[in-house]
Amino acid sequence: MDGRAEAVANNISQELVFVDQSLPDLAVLLAGIQPGAEVILLDPSRDGIEQIAEALRGREGIQALHILSHGSAGTVQLGDSSLNLDNLDAYAQQLQDWGTALDPGADILLYGCDVAGLTGMADPFLSQLAMLTGADIAASNNLTGAGGDWDLEVATGTIEANLALDAAT
């Protein structure tokens, strides 16, 4: 039985939504997450990259990871850690572990302000993250969430996953 069939047979979600608990209006965000997704809260006092690796350990067949966190140009804030081009190599093992849990062609959607940079062009951070995880990556290049939108304007590869949040959230 492949990972997807096993997950369906065991009623395990194929989409995981990681939410950094330091985000404002957390209750509103959580209420707006689409039904069927498994929600995992990231402790803001711990390394979020490692928390995600721990949550994915032993899983397979995941089709999409949605990560709701703070962001800035080329940076995702996860728990008490930042992930950016300068430290991707230091987190290479954890990121490869993420990829082990993912289905081929899986998507990672980064919902954080300006993560894709402000240019809208190919982003080296997103490209390197895609290489390490084996996933297609989507991120925003403008304000995301409150005061912005939920559009993820920049992608590496083809994104098949729907947004994790109701657009009205």
DSSP file (Angstrom, degrees, kcal/mol; ACC not computed):
  #  RESIDUE AA STRUCTURE BP1 BP2  ACC     N-H-->O    O-->H-N    N-H-->O    O-->H-N    TCO  KAPPA ALPHA  PHI   PSI    X-CA   Y-CA   Z-CA
    1    1 A M              0   0    0      0, 0.0     2,-0.0     0, 0.0     0, 0.0   0.000 360.0 360.0 360.0 128.8    0.0    0.0    0.0
    2    2 A D     >  -     0   0    0      1,-0.1     4,-2.6     4,-0.0     5,-0.2  -0.285 360.0 -99.1 -76.8 169.8    1.5    3.4   -0.9
    3    3 A G  H  > S+     0   0    0      1,-0.2     4,-2.4     2,-0.2     5,-0.2   0.864 121.2  49.4 -57.8 -41.6    1.6    6.3    1.5
    4    4 A R  H  > S+     0   0    0      2,-0.2     4,-2.4     1,-0.2    -1,-0.2   0.934 112.8  46.0 -66.8 -46.1   -1.4    8.1    0.1
    5    5 A A  H  > S+     0   0    0      1,-0.2     4,-2.6     2,-0.2    -2,-0.2   0.906 114.1  49.2 -63.8 -41.0   -3.6    4.9    0.1
    6    6 A E  H  X S+     0   0    0     -4,-2.6     4,-2.1     2,-0.2    -1,-0.2   0.913 110.4  50.5 -64.0 -42.4   -2.5    4.1    3.7
    7    7 A A  H  <>S+     0   0    0     -4,-2.4     5,-3.3    -5,-0.2     4,-0.2   0.911 112.3  46.7 -62.8 -42.2   -3.2    7.6    4.9
    8    8 A V  H ><5S+     0   0    0     -4,-2.4     3,-1.3     3,-0.2    -1,-0.2   0.926 111.8  51.1 -64.7 -43.7   -6.7    7.5    3.4
    9    9 A A  H 3<5S+     0   0    0     -4,-2.6    -2,-0.2     1,-0.3    -1,-0.2   0.851 115.5  42.1 -61.8 -34.2   -7.3    4.0    4.9
   10   10 A N  T 3<5S-     0   0    0     -4,-2.1    -1,-0.3    -5,-0.2    -2,-0.2   0.333 112.4-119.5 -94.8   6.6   -6.2    5.3    8.3
   11   11 A N  T < 5 +     0   0    0     -3,-1.3     2,-0.4    -4,-0.2    -3,-0.2   0.881  57.9 157.6  57.1  41.6   -8.1    8.6    7.9
   12   12 A I      < -     0   0    0     -5,-3.3    -1,-0.2    -6,-0.1    -2,-0.1  -0.826  46.3-108.5 -98.4 135.1   -4.9   10.6    8.2
   13   13 A S        -     0   0    0     -2,-0.4    24,-0.1     1,-0.1    -1,-0.0  -0.322  16.0-156.0 -64.1 140.9   -4.8   14.1    6.8
   14   14 A Q  S    S+     0   0    0     22,-0.2    49,-2.5    48,-0.1    50,-1.6   0.480  81.1  60.0 -91.6  -6.4   -2.8   14.6    3.6
   15   15 A E  E     -a   64   0A   0     21,-0.4    23,-2.3    48,-0.2     2,-0.4  -0.989  66.8-165.8-127.8 128.3   -2.5   18.4    4.4
   16   16 A L  E     -ab  65  38A   0     48,-2.4    50,-2.9    -2,-0.4     2,-0.6  -0.922   5.3-157.7-113.4 137.5   -0.8   19.7    7.5
   17   17 A V  E     -ab  66  39A   0     21,-3.2    23,-3.0    -2,-0.4     2,-0.5  -0.954   6.0-163.4-116.7 112.8   -1.2   23.4    8.6
   18   18 A F  E     -ab  67  40A   0     48,-3.4    50,-3.2    -2,-0.6     2,-0.5  -0.847   8.9-169.2 -95.8 126.9    1.6   24.6   10.9
   19   19 A V  E     -ab  68  41A   0     21,-2.3    23,-3.0    -2,-0.5     2,-0.5  -0.969  19.8-134.8-123.7 120.5    0.7   27.8   12.7
   20   20 A D  E >   - b   0  42A   0     48,-2.7     3,-1.8    -2,-0.5    23,-0.1  -0.609  14.6-143.6 -71.8 122.6    3.1   29.9   14.7
   21   21 A Q  T 3  S+     0   0    0     21,-2.1    -1,-0.1    -2,-0.5     5,-0.1   0.570  92.5  73.3 -68.0  -7.8    1.4   30.7   18.0
   22   22 A S  T 3  S+     0   0    0     20,-0.2    -1,-0.3     4,-0.0    47,-0.1   0.548  72.3 111.6 -82.0  -5.6    3.0   34.2   18.0
   23   23 A L  S X  S-     0   0    0     -3,-1.8     3,-0.6    45,-0.2     6,-0.1  -0.391  74.5-112.8 -67.9 142.8    0.7   35.4   15.2
   24   24 A P  T 3  S+     0   0    0      0, 0.0     5,-0.1     0, 0.0   122,-0.1  -0.359  97.7  22.2 -69.9 157.4   -1.9   38.0   16.1
   25   25 A D  T 3> S+     0   0    0      1,-0.1     4,-2.2     3,-0.1     3,-0.3   0.878  74.4 167.1  54.2  42.8   -5.6   37.0   16.1
   26   26 A L  H <> S+     0   0    0     -3,-0.6     4,-2.8     1,-0.2     5,-0.2   0.882  70.3  53.7 -56.5 -43.1   -4.6   33.3   16.4
   27   27 A A  H  > S+     0   0    0      1,-0.2     4,-2.0     2,-0.2    -1,-0.2   0.885 108.9  49.3 -61.9 -38.7   -8.2   32.2   17.2
   28   28 A V  H  > S+     0   0    0     -3,-0.3     4,-1.2     2,-0.2    -1,-0.2   0.921 111.8  48.9 -66.0 -44.0   -9.5   33.9   14.1
   29   29 A L  H >< S+     0   0    0     -4,-2.2     3,-0.7     1,-0.2     4,-0.5   0.944 111.5  48.7 -59.6 -48.7   -6.8   32.2   12.0
   30   30 A L  H >< S+     0   0    0     -4,-2.8     3,-1.0     1,-0.3    -1,-0.2   0.878 109.2  52.8 -61.9 -37.9   -7.5   28.8   13.4
   31   31 A A  H 3< S+     0   0    0     -4,-2.0    -1,-0.3     1,-0.2    -2,-0.2   0.768 107.0  54.6 -67.6 -25.0  -11.3   29.2   12.8
   32   32 A G  T << S+     0   0    0     -4,-1.2   134,-2.6    -3,-0.7    -1,-0.2   0.458  78.7 115.3 -90.0  -1.4  -10.6   30.1    9.2
   33   33 A I  B <  S-F  165   0B   0     -3,-1.0   132,-0.3    -4,-0.5     3,-0.1  -0.502  76.3-105.1 -73.0 136.0   -8.6   27.0    8.3
   34   34 A Q    >   -     0   0    0    130,-3.4     3,-1.2    -2,-0.2    -1,-0.1  -0.256  40.6-100.0 -60.3 142.4  -10.3   24.7    5.8
   35   35 A P  T 3  S+     0   0    0      0, 0.0    -1,-0.1     0, 0.0     3,-0.1  -0.277 103.8  38.2 -60.8 148.8  -11.9   21.6    7.2
   36   36 A G  T 3  S+     0   0    0      1,-0.3   -21,-0.4    -3,-0.1     2,-0.3   0.185  86.2 113.9  97.0 -16.6   -9.9   18.3    6.7
   37   37 A A    <   -     0   0    0     -3,-1.2     2,-0.5   127,-0.1    -1,-0.3  -0.668  66.5-126.8 -88.4 143.7   -6.5   19.8    7.4
   38   38 A E  E     -b   16   0A   0    -23,-2.3   -21,-3.2    -2,-0.3     2,-0.5  -0.789  24.7-148.1 -87.4 127.4   -4.6   18.7   10.5
   39   39 A V  E     -b   17   0A   0     -2,-0.5     2,-0.4   -23,-0.2   -21,-0.2  -0.839  15.2-175.6-102.7 131.4   -3.5   21.8   12.5
   40   40 A I  E     -b   18   0A   0    -23,-3.0   -21,-2.3    -2,-0.5     2,-0.4  -0.991  17.2-141.8-126.9 123.1   -0.2   21.8   14.4
   41   41 A L  E     -b   19   0A   0     -2,-0.4     2,-0.5   -23,-0.2   -21,-0.2  -0.680  11.8-138.7 -87.1 134.2    0.7   24.8   16.6
   42   42 A L  E     -b   20   0A   0    -23,-3.0   -21,-2.1    -2,-0.4   -20,-0.2  -0.811  17.2-125.7 -94.3 128.2    4.3   25.8   16.7
   43   43 A D    >   -     0   0    0     -2,-0.5     3,-1.7     1,-0.1    37,-0.3  -0.594  13.1-146.1 -70.8 120.6    5.7   26.8   20.1
   44   44 A P  T 3  S+     0   0    0      0, 0.0    -1,-0.1     0, 0.0     4,-0.1   0.611  95.8  58.6 -68.2  -9.5    7.2   30.3   19.8
   45   45 A S  T 3  S+     0   0    0     34,-0.1     2,-0.3     2,-0.1    -2,-0.1   0.372 101.8  63.9 -99.3   4.5    9.9   29.5   22.3
   46   46 A R  S <  S-     0   0    0     -3,-1.7    34,-2.6    35,-0.1     2,-0.5  -0.849  99.7 -83.3-125.5 162.0   11.3   26.5   20.4
   47   47 A D  B  >  -G   79   0C   0     -2,-0.3     4,-1.9    32,-0.2    32,-0.2  -0.505  37.6-160.4 -63.4 111.9   13.0   26.0   17.1
   48   48 A G  H  > S+     0   0    0     30,-2.2     4,-2.2    -2,-0.5    31,-0.2   0.800  86.5  58.9 -69.8 -30.3   10.1   25.8   14.6
   49   49 A I  H  > S+     0   0    0     29,-0.5     4,-2.0     1,-0.2    -1,-0.2   0.930 110.7  43.1 -63.8 -44.1   12.1   24.0   11.9
   50   50 A E  H  > S+     0   0    0      2,-0.2     4,-2.7     1,-0.2    -2,-0.2   0.868 109.9  56.9 -68.8 -37.2   12.9   21.2   14.3
   51   51 A Q  H  X S+     0   0    0     -4,-1.9     4,-2.2     2,-0.2    -2,-0.2   0.908 108.7  46.8 -60.4 -40.9    9.2   21.2   15.5
   52   52 A I  H  X S+     0   0    0     -4,-2.2     4,-1.8     2,-0.2    -1,-0.2   0.924 111.2  51.3 -66.7 -43.4    8.0   20.6   12.0
   53   53 A A  H  X S+     0   0    0     -4,-2.0     4,-1.3     1,-0.2    -2,-0.2   0.909 110.8  49.5 -58.9 -42.0   10.6   17.9   11.5
   54   54 A E  H  < S+     0   0    0     -4,-2.7     3,-0.3     1,-0.2    -1,-0.2   0.916 110.2  50.1 -62.6 -43.6    9.4   16.2   14.7
   55   55 A A  H  < S+     0   0    0     -4,-2.2    -1,-0.2     1,-0.2    -2,-0.2   0.805 114.2  45.2 -66.1 -29.2    5.8   16.4   13.6
   56   56 A L  H >< S+     0   0    0     -4,-1.8     3,-2.5    -5,-0.1    -1,-0.2   0.658  82.8 118.6 -89.0 -17.2    6.6   14.9   10.2
   57   57 A R  T 3< S+     0   0    0     -4,-1.3     3,-0.1    -3,-0.3    41,-0.0  -0.260  84.7  11.5 -55.4 128.0    8.8   12.1   11.5
   58   58 A G  T 3  S+     0   0    0      1,-0.3    -1,-0.3     0, 0.0     2,-0.2   0.405 105.1 113.1  85.2  -2.2    7.4    8.7   10.7
   59   59 A R    <   +     0   0    0     -3,-2.5    -1,-0.3     3,-0.0     2,-0.3  -0.611  38.9 176.7 -98.2 161.4    4.8   10.1    8.2
   60   60 A E        +     0   0    0     -2,-0.2    42,-0.2   -57,-0.1    41,-0.2  -0.977  53.3  43.1-154.1 162.9    4.6    9.7    4.5
   61   61 A G        +     0   0    0     -2,-0.3     2,-0.3    39,-0.3    41,-0.2   0.639  63.6 160.9  77.3  14.7    2.4   10.7    1.6
   62   62 A I  E     - c   0 102A   0     39,-2.5    41,-3.2     1,-0.2    -1,-0.2  -0.541  21.4-168.9 -70.6 129.9    1.8   14.3    2.8
   63   63 A Q  E     +     0   0A   0    -49,-2.5    44,-2.3    -2,-0.3     2,-0.3   0.752  64.5  15.2 -92.9 -27.3    0.6   16.3   -0.2
   64   64 A A  E     -ac  15 107A   0    -50,-1.6   -48,-2.4    42,-0.2     2,-0.5  -0.983  50.4-161.3-153.6 138.4    0.9   19.8    1.3
   65   65 A L  E     -ac  16 108A   0     42,-2.5    44,-3.1    -2,-0.3     2,-0.5  -0.986  14.4-165.7-112.4 124.6    2.5   21.7    4.2
   66   66 A H  E     -ac  17 109A   0    -50,-2.9   -48,-3.4    -2,-0.5     2,-0.6  -0.953   4.2-166.2-109.2 126.8    0.9   25.1    4.9
   67   67 A I  E     -ac  18 110A   0     42,-3.0    44,-2.9    -2,-0.5     2,-0.7  -0.944   4.9-168.7-122.3 112.8    3.0   27.2    7.2
   68   68 A L  E     +ac  19 111A   0    -50,-3.2   -48,-2.7    -2,-0.6     2,-0.3  -0.886  36.9 118.8-101.6 114.7    1.4   30.3    8.7
   69   69 A S        -     0   0    0     42,-1.9    44,-0.3    -2,-0.7     2,-0.2  -0.930  65.8 -72.0-158.5 176.1    4.1   32.5   10.3
   70   70 A H        +     0   0    0      7,-0.4     7,-2.6    -2,-0.3     2,-0.3  -0.495  54.7 177.0 -74.1 154.6    5.7   35.9   10.3
   71   71 A G  E     -H   76   0D   0      5,-0.2     2,-0.3    -2,-0.2    42,-0.2  -0.969  20.9-174.6-152.2 167.8    8.0   36.6    7.4
   72   72 A S  E >   -H   75   0D   0      3,-2.0     3,-2.9    -2,-0.3    45,-0.1  -0.905  60.2 -42.5-152.5 175.8   10.2   39.2    5.7
   73   73 A A  T 3  S-     0   0    0      1,-0.3    42,-0.2    -2,-0.3    43,-0.2  -0.206 128.7 -11.4 -51.9 114.4   12.1   39.2    2.4
   74   74 A G  T 3  S+     0   0    0     41,-1.7    11,-0.6    40,-0.6     2,-0.4   0.656 119.1  99.9  72.0  17.2   13.7   35.8    2.1
   75   75 A T  E <   -HI  72  84D   0     -3,-2.9    -3,-2.0     9,-0.2     2,-0.5  -0.998  49.8-165.7-141.2 137.3   13.0   34.8    5.6
   76   76 A V  E     -HI  71  83D   0      7,-2.3     7,-2.9    -2,-0.4     2,-0.6  -0.990  19.0-142.9-117.4 127.6   10.4   32.7    7.4
   77   77 A Q  E     + I   0  82D   0     -7,-2.6     2,-0.5    -2,-0.5    -7,-0.4  -0.821  23.3 177.8 -90.4 119.8   10.1   33.0   11.2
   78   78 A L  E >   - I   0  81D   0      3,-3.4   -30,-2.2    -2,-0.6     3,-2.0  -0.931  58.3 -52.6-128.1 106.8    9.3   29.6   12.8
   79   79 A G  B 3  S-G   47   0C   0     -2,-0.5   -32,-0.2     1,-0.3   -34,-0.1  -0.466 120.7 -21.7  62.8-132.0    9.1   29.5   16.5
   80   80 A D  T 3  S+     0   0    0    -34,-2.6     2,-0.3   -37,-0.3    -1,-0.3   0.247 128.2  78.2 -93.4  14.9   12.2   31.1   17.9
   81   81 A S  E <   -I   78   0D   0     -3,-2.0    -3,-3.4   -35,-0.4     2,-0.4  -0.871  65.4-144.1-122.8 154.1   14.2   30.5   14.7
   82   82 A S  E     -I   77   0D   0     -2,-0.3     2,-0.5    -5,-0.2    -5,-0.2  -0.928   9.3-151.2-112.7 142.5   14.4   32.1   11.3
   83   83 A L  E     +I   76   0D   0     -7,-2.9    -7,-2.3    -2,-0.4     2,-0.3  -0.970  35.0 140.4-113.6 123.5   14.9   30.2    8.1
   84   84 A N  E >>  -I   75   0D   0     -2,-0.5     3,-1.2    -9,-0.2     4,-0.9  -0.895  66.1 -83.4-151.5 177.4   16.6   32.1    5.3
   85   85 A L  T 34 S+     0   0    0    -11,-0.6     3,-0.4    -2,-0.3     4,-0.4   0.826 121.6  59.5 -58.9 -33.3   19.2   31.6    2.6
   86   86 A D  T 34 S+     0   0    0      1,-0.2    -1,-0.3     2,-0.1     4,-0.1   0.773 116.6  29.4 -69.3 -26.0   22.1   32.2    5.0
   87   87 A N  T <> S+     0   0    0     -3,-1.2     4,-1.3     1,-0.1    -1,-0.2   0.327  84.9 103.0-119.6  10.2   21.1   29.2    7.3
   88   88 A L  T  < S+     0   0    0     -4,-0.9     3,-0.4    -3,-0.4     7,-0.2   0.900  83.6  53.7 -57.7 -40.3   19.5   26.7    4.9
   89   89 A D  T >4 S+     0   0    0     -4,-0.4     3,-1.3     1,-0.2     4,-0.3   0.878 104.1  55.0 -63.1 -36.8   22.6   24.6    4.9
   90   90 A A  T 34 S+     0   0    0      1,-0.3    -1,-0.2    -3,-0.2     3,-0.2   0.806 115.2  39.8 -65.5 -28.3   22.6   24.5    8.7
   91   91 A Y  T 3X S+     0   0    0     -4,-1.3     4,-2.6    -3,-0.4    -1,-0.3   0.204  81.6 115.3-102.4  13.8   19.1   23.1    8.6
   92   92 A A  H <> S+     0   0    0     -3,-1.3     4,-2.5     1,-0.2     5,-0.2   0.882  75.3  49.9 -55.0 -43.9   19.7   20.8    5.5
   93   93 A Q  H  > S+     0   0    0     -4,-0.3     4,-2.0    -3,-0.2    -1,-0.2   0.929 112.4  46.3 -63.9 -45.0   19.1   17.6    7.5
   94   94 A Q  H  > S+     0   0    0      1,-0.2     4,-1.9     2,-0.2    -1,-0.2   0.912 113.7  49.5 -62.7 -41.2   15.8   18.8    9.0
   95   95 A L  H  X S+     0   0    0     -4,-2.6     4,-1.9     1,-0.2    -2,-0.2   0.875 109.8  50.3 -67.6 -37.1   14.6   20.1    5.6
   96   96 A Q  H  X S+     0   0    0     -4,-2.5     4,-1.5    -5,-0.3    -1,-0.2   0.860 107.3  55.5 -66.4 -34.3   15.5   16.8    3.9
   97   97 A D  H  X S+     0   0    0     -4,-2.0     4,-1.0     2,-0.2    -2,-0.2   0.891 104.1  53.8 -62.9 -39.3   13.5   15.0    6.7
   98   98 A W  H >X S+     0   0    0     -4,-1.9     3,-1.1     1,-0.2     4,-0.6   0.957 107.2  52.0 -55.5 -49.0   10.5   17.2    5.8
   99   99 A G  H >< S+     0   0    0     -4,-1.9     3,-0.9     1,-0.3    -1,-0.2   0.808  99.1  63.5 -60.1 -32.2   10.9   16.0    2.2
  100  100 A T  H 3< S+     0   0    0     -4,-1.5   -39,-0.3     1,-0.2    -1,-0.3   0.834 104.0  48.1 -61.0 -33.1   10.9   12.3    3.3
  101  101 A A  H << S+     0   0    0     -3,-1.1   -39,-2.5    -4,-1.0    -1,-0.2   0.613  98.0  93.5 -81.9 -12.8    7.3   12.7    4.6
  102  102 A L  E << S-c   62   0A   0     -3,-0.9   -39,-0.2    -4,-0.6   -41,-0.2  -0.554  76.0-121.5 -89.8 146.1    6.1   14.4    1.4
  103  103 A D  E >   -     0   0A   0    -41,-3.2     3,-2.0    -2,-0.2     2,-0.1  -0.457  49.6 -85.7 -67.7 150.4    4.5   12.8   -1.6
  104  104 A P  E 3  S+     0   0A   0      0, 0.0    -1,-0.1     0, 0.0    31,-0.1  -0.424 121.1  21.3 -57.5 135.7    6.4   13.4   -4.9
  105  105 A G  E 3  S+     0   0A   0     29,-0.6    55,-0.3     1,-0.2    30,-0.1   0.580  92.0 157.1  79.9  10.2    5.2   16.7   -6.2
  106  106 A A  E <   -     0   0A   0     -3,-2.0    30,-2.8    28,-0.2     2,-0.4  -0.173  34.1-128.1 -64.7 162.9    4.0   17.9   -2.8
  107  107 A D  E     -cd  64 136A   0    -44,-2.3   -42,-2.5    28,-0.2     2,-0.5  -0.884  13.2-160.5-116.6 144.6    3.6   21.6   -2.1
  108  108 A I  E     -cd  65 137A   0     28,-2.8    30,-2.3    -2,-0.4     2,-0.6  -0.991  14.7-164.1-119.4 119.8    4.9   23.8    0.8
  109  109 A L  E     -cd  66 138A   0    -44,-3.1   -42,-3.0    -2,-0.5     2,-0.7  -0.922   3.5-157.7-109.9 121.5    2.9   27.0    1.1
  110  110 A L  E     -cd  67 139A   0     28,-3.1     2,-1.1    -2,-0.6    30,-0.7  -0.865   4.7-168.9-104.2 107.1    4.5   29.8    3.1
  111  111 A Y  E     +c   68   0A   0    -44,-2.9   -42,-1.9    -2,-0.7     2,-0.3  -0.739  43.1 114.6 -97.3  85.8    2.0   32.3    4.4
  112  112 A G  S >  S-     0   0    0     -2,-1.1     3,-1.3   -44,-0.2    28,-0.5  -0.984  73.3 -86.1-150.9 145.9    4.2   35.1    5.7
  113  113 A C  T 3  S-     0   0    0     -2,-0.3    30,-0.2   -44,-0.3     4,-0.1  -0.280 101.6 -15.4 -57.3 129.9    4.6   38.7    4.6
  114  114 A D  T >  S+     0   0    0     28,-2.1     3,-2.5     1,-0.1   -40,-0.6   0.563  81.8 143.9  60.9  14.5    7.1   39.3    1.8
  115  115 A V  T <  S+     0   0    0     -3,-1.3   -41,-1.7     1,-0.3    26,-0.2   0.868  73.0  52.3 -54.7 -38.1    8.8   35.8    2.2
  116  116 A A  T 3  S-     0   0    0     24,-3.2     4,-0.4     1,-0.3    -1,-0.3   0.360 118.5-113.5 -79.9   7.7    9.3   35.7   -1.6
  117  117 A G    <   -     0   0    0     -3,-2.5    -1,-0.3    23,-0.3    -3,-0.1  -0.211  31.2 -80.8  81.8 178.8   11.0   39.1   -1.6
  118  118 A L  S    S+     0   0    0      1,-0.1    -1,-0.2    -3,-0.1    23,-0.1   0.478 113.5  70.4-100.4  -3.2    9.6   42.2   -3.2
  119  119 A T  S    S-     0   0    0     -3,-0.3    -1,-0.1     2,-0.1    -2,-0.1   0.777  83.7-139.5 -88.7 -26.8   10.6   41.6   -6.8
  120  120 A G        +     0   0    0     -4,-0.4     2,-0.1     1,-0.3     3,-0.1   0.483  65.0 118.6  78.2   1.1    8.3   38.8   -7.7
  121  121 A M  S    S-     0   0    0      1,-0.2    -1,-0.3    -5,-0.1    -2,-0.1  -0.353  82.3 -55.7 -90.7 176.5   11.1   37.2   -9.6
  122  122 A A        -     0   0    0     -2,-0.1    -1,-0.2    -3,-0.1     3,-0.1  -0.280  59.1-144.6 -52.9 131.9   12.7   33.8   -9.0
  123  123 A D     >  -     0   0    0      1,-0.1     4,-2.4    -3,-0.1     5,-0.2  -0.898   9.8-149.4-108.9 124.7   13.8   33.8   -5.4
  124  124 A P  H  > S+     0   0    0      0, 0.0     4,-2.4     0, 0.0     5,-0.2   0.848  98.8  55.3 -62.8 -33.1   17.1   32.0   -4.4
  125  125 A F  H  > S+     0   0    0      2,-0.2     4,-2.4     1,-0.2     5,-0.2   0.951 111.0  43.7 -62.5 -48.7   15.7   31.2   -1.0
  126  126 A L  H  > S+     0   0    0      1,-0.2     4,-2.4     2,-0.2    -1,-0.2   0.896 113.6  51.6 -64.2 -40.0   12.6   29.5   -2.4
  127  127 A S  H  X S+     0   0    0     -4,-2.4     4,-2.0     2,-0.2    -1,-0.2   0.916 112.1  45.3 -63.3 -44.0   14.6   27.6   -5.0
  128  128 A Q  H  X S+     0   0    0     -4,-2.4     4,-2.4     2,-0.2    -2,-0.2   0.893 112.1  51.8 -67.8 -39.7   17.1   26.3   -2.4
  129  129 A L  H  X S+     0   0    0     -4,-2.4     4,-2.1     1,-0.2     6,-0.3   0.901 109.6  50.8 -62.2 -40.9   14.2   25.3   -0.1
  130  130 A A  H  X S+     0   0    0     -4,-2.4     4,-2.3     1,-0.2     5,-0.4   0.904 110.0  49.9 -62.4 -41.9   12.6   23.5   -3.0
  131  131 A M  H  < S+     0   0    0     -4,-2.0    -2,-0.2     1,-0.2    -1,-0.2   0.917 112.8  45.9 -64.2 -43.4   15.8   21.6   -3.7
  132  132 A L  H  < S+     0   0    0     -4,-2.4   -33,-0.2     1,-0.2    -1,-0.2   0.848 123.6  32.8 -70.4 -34.3   16.3   20.5   -0.1
  133  133 A T  H  < S-     0   0    0     -4,-2.1    -2,-0.2    -5,-0.2    -1,-0.2   0.675  96.1-131.2 -95.7 -19.6   12.7   19.4    0.5
  134  134 A G     <  +     0   0    0     -4,-2.3   -29,-0.6     1,-0.3     2,-0.2   0.618  68.1 121.9  75.9  12.4   11.9   18.1   -3.0
  135  135 A A  S    S-     0   0    0     -5,-0.4     2,-0.4    -6,-0.3    -1,-0.3  -0.648  71.1-110.6-106.3 160.4    8.7   20.1   -2.8
  136  136 A D  E     -d  107   0A   0    -30,-2.8   -28,-2.8    -2,-0.2     2,-0.4  -0.765  40.6-149.2 -82.3 136.9    7.1   22.9   -4.9
  137  137 A I  E     -dE 108 156A   0     19,-0.9    19,-2.7    -2,-0.4     2,-0.4  -0.904  16.8-174.4-116.9 137.3    7.2   26.1   -2.9
  138  138 A A  E     +dE 109 155A   0    -30,-2.3   -28,-3.1    -2,-0.4     2,-0.3  -0.988  13.6 161.8-127.2 141.7    4.8   29.0   -2.9
  139  139 A A  E     -dE 110 154A   0     15,-2.6    15,-2.5    -2,-0.4     2,-0.3  -0.963  34.5-104.5-152.2 165.9    5.2   32.3   -1.0
  140  140 A S        -     0   0    0    -30,-0.7   -24,-3.2   -28,-0.5   -23,-0.3  -0.655  10.2-163.2 -95.5 149.8    3.9   35.8   -0.9
  141  141 A N  S    S+     0   0    0     -2,-0.3     2,-0.2   -25,-0.2   -28,-0.1   0.079  77.0  34.3-115.8  21.7    5.8   38.9   -2.1
  142  142 A N  S    S-     0   0    0      9,-0.2   -28,-2.1   -30,-0.2   -27,-0.2  -0.810 109.7 -36.9-150.8-167.2    3.6   41.4   -0.3
  143  143 A L        -     0   0    0     -2,-0.2     6,-1.8   -30,-0.2     2,-0.4  -0.388  58.5-160.4 -63.7 136.8    1.6   41.8    2.9
  144  144 A T  B     -j  149   0E   0      4,-0.3     2,-0.3     2,-0.1   -31,-0.2  -0.948  49.3  -8.9-123.4 140.0   -0.1   38.5    3.9
  145  145 A G  S >  S+     0   0    0      4,-1.8     3,-2.7    -2,-0.4     2,-0.1  -0.567 117.8  32.6  80.8-139.3   -3.1   38.1    6.2
  146  146 A A  T 3  S+     0   0    0      1,-0.3    -2,-0.1    -2,-0.3     3,-0.1  -0.313 135.8  10.3 -57.0 125.9   -4.4   41.0    8.2
  147  147 A G  T 3  S+     0   0    0      1,-0.3    -1,-0.3    -4,-0.1     2,-0.1   0.439 134.2  45.5  83.2  -0.2   -3.8   44.2    6.2
  148  148 A G  S <  S-     0   0    0     -3,-2.7    -1,-0.3    -6,-0.1    -4,-0.3  -0.382  88.1 -89.8-140.7-141.4   -2.9   42.1    3.1
  149  149 A D  B     -j  144   0E   0     -6,-1.8    -4,-1.8     2,-0.2    -7,-0.1  -0.787  22.4-117.9-136.7 179.6   -4.2   39.1    1.2
  150  150 A W        +     0   0    0     -2,-0.2     2,-0.2    -6,-0.2    15,-0.1   0.238  68.4 127.3-105.0  11.0   -3.7   35.3    1.1
  151  151 A D        -     0   0    0      1,-0.1     2,-0.8    12,-0.0    -9,-0.2  -0.492  49.6-153.1 -71.2 135.5   -2.3   35.3   -2.4
  152  152 A L        -     0   0    0     -2,-0.2   -12,-0.3     1,-0.1    -1,-0.1  -0.878  17.5-179.0-108.3  96.7    1.0   33.4   -2.8
  153  153 A E        +     0   0    0     -2,-0.8     2,-0.4   -15,-0.1   -13,-0.2   0.657  57.6  56.7 -78.3 -19.1    2.3   35.3   -5.8
  154  154 A V  E     +E  139   0A   0    -15,-2.5   -15,-2.6     2,-0.0     2,-0.3  -0.941  62.3 170.8-121.1 135.0    5.6   33.4   -6.3
  155  155 A A  E     -E  138   0A   0     -2,-0.4     2,-0.6   -17,-0.2   -17,-0.2  -0.991  30.1-146.3-142.3 149.5    6.1   29.7   -6.8
  156  156 A T  E    S-E  137   0A   0    -19,-2.7   -19,-0.9    -2,-0.3     2,-0.1  -0.980  80.4 -13.9-107.2 118.0    8.7   27.2   -7.8
  157  157 A G  S    S-     0   0    0     -2,-0.6     2,-0.5   -21,-0.2   -22,-0.0  -0.336 108.8 -37.5  84.9-171.7    7.0   24.4   -9.7
  158  158 A T        -     0   0    0     -2,-0.1     2,-0.7    -3,-0.0   -22,-0.2  -0.808  52.0-149.0 -96.6 123.9    3.3   23.7  -10.0
  159  159 A I        +     0   0    0     -2,-0.5   -53,-0.1     1,-0.2    -2,-0.1  -0.834  23.7 167.6 -96.0 116.2    1.2   24.3   -6.9
  160  160 A E        +     0   0    0     -2,-0.7    -1,-0.2   -55,-0.3   -96,-0.1   0.688  46.1  99.3 -97.6 -23.3   -1.8   21.9   -6.7
  161  161 A A        -     0   0    0    -98,-0.2     2,-0.1     1,-0.1     3,-0.1  -0.344  69.3-129.7 -69.1 143.2   -2.8   22.6   -3.1
  162  162 A N        -     0   0    0      1,-0.1    -1,-0.1    -2,-0.1    -2,-0.1  -0.463  42.6 -78.5 -80.5 162.7   -5.7   24.9   -2.4
  163  163 A L        -     0   0    0     -2,-0.1    -1,-0.1     1,-0.1  -129,-0.1  -0.327  33.5-137.2 -61.2 145.5   -5.2   27.7    0.2
  164  164 A A  S    S+     0   0    0   -131,-0.1  -130,-3.4    -3,-0.1     2,-0.3   0.679  81.5  62.7 -77.6 -18.4   -5.5   26.5    3.8
  165  165 A L  B    S-F   33   0B   0   -132,-0.3     2,-0.3   -15,-0.1  -132,-0.2  -0.810  89.2-108.3-115.0 148.8   -7.6   29.5    4.8
  166  166 A D    >   -     0   0    0   -134,-2.6     3,-2.5    -2,-0.3    -2,-0.1  -0.582  35.1-127.3 -64.9 130.0  -10.9   30.8    3.9
  167  167 A A  T 3  S+     0   0    0     -2,-0.3    -1,-0.1     1,-0.3   -17,-0.1   0.730 107.3  62.5 -57.6 -23.2  -10.2   34.0    1.9
  168  168 A A  T 3         0   0    0      1,-0.2    -1,-0.3  -136,-0.1    -2,-0.0   0.591 360.0 360.0 -78.5 -10.0  -12.5   36.0    4.2
  169  169 A T    <         0   0    0     -3,-2.5    -1,-0.2  -137,-0.2    -2,-0.1   0.486 360.0 360.0 -71.4 360.0  -10.3   35.2    7.2
